[in-house]
Amino acid sequence: MVTLDLDDLPPKIAQALEALTDDGELIITRAGAVVARLRLAERPVAPTPAEDLQPEGMKEIMEHFEAMIEDQF
């Protein structure tokens, strides 16, 4: 399986892929011949924040980071 990050693609191609709808299809051609057809298999779910990085957990991480910085300098 190949994975592409939309940020790595030219903007025009990334927009075409993002605009794909449930009933839409993206046809990729080369020299007039159809090379591939892409359909939206499932709508991507927005990422949720990590549950373990709650404010108290983040405070502990930052305190540890500050202690490491102070030890170095």
Order of alpha helices (4+ residues) and beta strands (2+ residues): alpha-beta-beta-alpha
